[in-house]
Amino acid sequence: EAMSHDHYRKLERMYGSARTNEYYRPTMLISEGRAEVVIELRPDFHHALDAVHGSVYFKALDDAAFFASNSLIDDVFLLTVTFNVYFTRPVAEGVITSVGNVVHRSRRLLIAESVLTDQEGRELARGSGTFMKSRVELTPEIGYALD
C-alpha cells in the first residue's frame, strides 16, 4: 500500500511539472483507479461568447481519466488512444472539477470515464477514453519523483 501511495504522489508531481500546466494551473489528487482535477477559471479561458472554451473541458476530462488509468500502472506512461467528450452546459467563472474513474482494464487497454462539474455540482460535460501502455518508463527524468 505504501508503494501505491508513493506512486500516486509521483504521478501528481509529474502532472504538476508539465509545462502546459503552468498556464492552466490545475491541481490533481490521485487514488487507486481515480483522479480528480480542479481548475480555477479565468477570463483568458473564454471563447468569443464569453464562456470557457471546450479545450479546457477536454483537458480536465482527459487528465482525470488518464491519471485514473495510470494510477493502476506503475512502470510506464500511458497514451490516450481515443477520447470522447459530451458537452452539457456552459460555464464562465468559478472552479471546475473533473473526476475520472477506471471502468475497465484488460491486458492491453484501460477505459476510464470522467465527469466535469462546476462549483455548484452541476454537470458541465462528461467524457470517456481508452488508454494503452507506452514504452516510456516512469522515471525522475519525466518528473516521476517525490521531490
Phi, psi and chi 1 to 4 in degrees:
 res  aa     phi    psi   chi1   chi2   chi3   chi4
   1 GLU       -  -39.4 -176.6   60.8   37.3      -
   2 ALA   -61.9  -36.9      -      -      -      -
   3 MET   -64.8  -40.6 -178.4  171.7   66.7      -
   4 SER   -62.3  -44.4  -66.6      -      -      -
   5 HIS   -58.5  -45.2  179.5   77.4      -      -
   6 ASP   -62.2  -41.1  -74.9   -9.2      -      -
   7 HIS   -58.8  -45.5  172.9   57.0      -      -
   8 TYR   -62.9  -44.2  -52.8  148.5      -      -
   9 ARG   -65.2  -38.1  -58.1  -59.8   77.8   84.4
  10 LYS   -64.8  -42.0  -71.7  176.2 -178.0  179.9
  11 LEU   -62.4  -42.5  -72.6  174.1      -      -
  12 GLU   -60.5  -41.8  -69.7  164.7   -0.6      -
  13 ARG   -66.5  -42.1 -174.0  176.7 -176.6  -75.4
  14 MET   -60.1  -44.7 -178.0  176.7   72.0      -
  15 TYR   -59.8  -47.7  177.4   72.4      -      -
  16 GLY   -63.9  -25.8      -      -      -      -
  17 SER   -85.8   -7.3   70.2      -      -      -
  18 ALA   -65.4  133.4      -      -      -      -
  19 ARG   -58.2  -35.8  -78.0 -176.6 -125.9  133.2
  20 THR   -60.6  -28.3 -172.1      -      -      -
  21 ASN   -76.8   -9.4  -70.8  -30.7      -      -
  22 GLU   -64.7  -30.3  -67.5  172.9   15.7      -
  23 TYR   -82.5  -51.2  178.2   70.6      -      -
  24 TYR   -78.1  -27.8  -67.5   98.8      -      -
  25 ARG    53.6   49.3  -60.6 -164.8  -65.4  -98.2
  26 PRO   -80.1  163.7   33.5  -36.9      -      -
  27 THR  -117.6  155.9   59.4      -      -      -
  28 MET  -140.0  142.5  175.4  173.3  -79.2      -
  29 LEU  -131.6  125.8 -175.4   61.1      -      -
  30 ILE  -116.7  139.8  -61.5  171.5      -      -
  31 SER  -138.1 -173.4   56.3      -      -      -
  32 GLU   -65.6  114.5 -175.9  177.3   -7.1      -
  33 GLY    70.3   15.1      -      -      -      -
  34 ARG  -145.9  143.6 -176.5 -178.3 -170.1  -80.7
  35 ALA  -146.4  144.1      -      -      -      -
  36 GLU  -124.4  128.4  179.4  177.5  -65.1      -
  37 VAL  -115.9  132.2  175.3      -      -      -
  38 VAL  -123.4  130.6  176.5      -      -      -
  39 ILE  -131.0  127.7  -60.1  174.8      -      -
  40 GLU   -84.3  124.8 -174.6  171.2  -14.6      -
  41 LEU   -77.3  148.4  -60.2  177.0      -      -
  42 ARG  -135.4  156.5  -54.6 -171.5  -50.6  -97.6
  43 PRO   -58.4  -27.0  -26.2   34.8      -      -
  44 ASP   -75.2    1.4   55.5  -35.2      -      -
  45 PHE   -91.4   -4.1  -66.6  165.3      -      -
  46 HIS   -81.1  148.4  -71.6 -173.3      -      -
  47 HIS   -93.1 -171.8   54.4   55.3      -      -
  48 ALA   -62.1  -24.7      -      -      -      -
  49 LEU   -91.1   12.7  -64.1 -179.7      -      -
  50 ASP    67.0   31.8 -139.1   18.0      -      -
  51 ALA  -124.2  167.2      -      -      -      -
  52 VAL   -66.7  133.5  170.9      -      -      -
  53 HIS   -67.0  145.8 -170.0  -86.7      -      -
  54 GLY   -58.4  -23.2      -      -      -      -
  55 SER   -63.2  -30.9   61.7      -      -      -
  56 VAL   -71.3  -40.3 -178.8      -      -      -
  57 TYR   -58.0  -51.0  -75.3   51.2      -      -
  58 PHE   -57.4  -47.3  170.5   80.5      -      -
  59 LYS   -57.8  -48.2  176.5  176.5  176.4   38.8
  60 ALA   -63.5  -43.6      -      -      -      -
  61 LEU   -66.9  -47.4  -70.3  163.6      -      -
  62 ASP   -64.9  -45.1  178.8   52.0      -      -
  63 ASP   -60.1  -43.0  -71.2   -6.7      -      -
  64 ALA   -66.3  -45.7      -      -      -      -
  65 ALA   -67.0  -41.9      -      -      -      -
  66 PHE   -60.4  -51.4  176.2   94.8      -      -
  67 PHE   -74.9  -25.4  -80.5   92.4      -      -
  68 ALA   -60.3  -42.3      -      -      -      -
  69 SER   -68.1  -47.0  -61.7      -      -      -
  70 ASN   -67.1  -17.8 -137.1  142.8      -      -
  71 SER   -62.6  -23.6   74.4      -      -      -
  72 LEU   -93.0   -5.5  -57.6  178.1      -      -
  73 ILE  -122.3  118.4  -54.0  -64.2      -      -
  74 ASP  -111.7   11.6   63.7    3.0      -      -
  75 ASP  -114.3  -31.5   57.6  -18.3      -      -
  76 VAL  -135.2  160.7  -65.5      -      -      -
  77 PHE   -76.1  142.1 -165.8   73.9      -      -
  78 LEU   -89.0  168.3  -66.4  179.3      -      -
  79 LEU  -124.8  140.5  -60.3  171.3      -      -
  80 THR   -78.5  123.2  -58.6      -      -      -
  81 VAL   -91.6  -49.7  178.4      -      -      -
  82 THR  -140.8  155.0   63.5      -      -      -
  83 PHE  -151.9  126.6 -158.0   85.3      -      -
  84 ASN  -111.7  138.4  -65.5  -55.2      -      -
  85 VAL  -122.9  137.2  177.7      -      -      -
  86 TYR  -119.0  112.8  -56.7   93.1      -      -
  87 PHE   -87.3  128.2  -60.7   95.9      -      -
  88 THR  -120.1  -18.2   53.9      -      -      -
  89 ARG  -160.3  139.0  177.0 -171.5  -65.7  -96.7
  90 PRO   -80.2  158.8   28.6  -32.9      -      -
  91 VAL  -144.2  148.0   67.6      -      -      -
  92 ALA  -122.5  -27.4      -      -      -      -
  93 GLU  -149.7  170.1   59.6 -172.6   12.9      -
  94 GLY   100.5 -149.9      -      -      -      -
  95 VAL  -123.6  135.7  174.5      -      -      -
  96 ILE  -111.4  147.6   57.0  172.2      -      -
  97 THR  -130.8  129.2  -58.4      -      -      -
  98 SER  -115.6  127.9  179.6      -      -      -
  99 VAL  -116.2  123.3  176.3      -      -      -
 100 GLY  -109.9  142.2      -      -      -      -
 101 ASN  -137.6  137.3  -72.2  -74.0      -      -
 102 VAL   -74.5  130.4  174.8      -      -      -
 103 VAL  -112.7  -13.8  -63.7      -      -      -
 104 HIS  -156.8  141.5  175.5   76.2      -      -
 105 ARG  -141.1  127.7  178.4 -178.4 -179.0 -177.4
 106 SER  -123.4 -173.9   67.6      -      -      -
 107 ARG   -61.2  -36.6 -165.7  171.1   61.3   79.0
 108 ARG  -111.1  -15.3  -60.3 -177.8   47.6  109.4
 109 LEU  -140.8  142.8 -151.9   60.5      -      -
 110 LEU  -119.9  143.2  -66.1  104.0      -      -
 111 ILE  -120.2  131.3  -59.6  171.5      -      -
 112 ALA  -134.0  150.6      -      -      -      -
 113 GLU  -118.7  151.3  -62.9  174.7  -16.5      -
 114 SER  -140.2  151.3   47.7      -      -      -
 115 VAL  -128.3  132.3  176.2      -      -      -
 116 LEU  -106.6  128.6 -176.0   68.4      -      -
 117 THR  -128.2  158.7   55.9      -      -      -
 118 ASP   -88.3 -177.4   65.9   12.1      -      -
 119 GLN   -71.1  -11.7   61.7 -166.3   31.1      -
 120 GLU   -91.9   -0.4  -51.7  -60.0  -36.4      -
 121 GLY    86.4    6.3      -      -      -      -
 122 ARG   -78.7  135.6  -66.6  175.4  -66.1 -144.4
 123 GLU   -70.2  131.6 -175.7  175.6  -49.6      -
 124 LEU  -104.6  -33.8  -55.7  171.6      -      -
 125 ALA  -168.6  164.1      -      -      -      -
 126 ARG  -142.0  158.2   59.9  177.2   51.4 -128.5
 127 GLY  -148.2  163.7      -      -      -      -
 128 SER  -144.1  143.0   60.3      -      -      -
 129 GLY  -140.6  159.0      -      -      -      -
 130 THR  -114.8  141.2   56.4      -      -      -
 131 PHE  -135.5  143.7  -53.2   91.3      -      -
 132 MET  -135.0  160.5   63.9  179.0  -76.0      -
 133 LYS   -68.5  140.8  -71.5 -175.7  175.3 -173.5
 134 SER   -98.6 -173.6   73.8      -      -      -
 135 ARG   -99.9    6.1  -67.8 -169.7  176.9  102.4
 136 VAL   -87.1  114.7  178.1      -      -      -
 137 GLU   -71.8  148.0  -67.9 -178.0   14.9      -
 138 LEU   -78.4  107.9  -68.2  172.4      -      -
 139 THR  -136.2  163.5   63.5      -      -      -
 140 PRO   -58.5  -26.5  -26.8   35.8      -      -
 141 GLU   -63.1  -24.4  -70.7   74.0   32.9      -
 142 ILE  -104.9   15.0   62.2  170.0      -      -
 143 GLY    94.2    1.1      -      -      -      -
 144 TYR   -82.3   85.6 -178.6   79.5      -      -
 145 ALA  -160.3  163.4      -      -      -      -
 146 LEU   -86.7  -19.8  -70.7  177.7      -      -
 147 ASP  -138.7      -   49.0   25.1      -      -
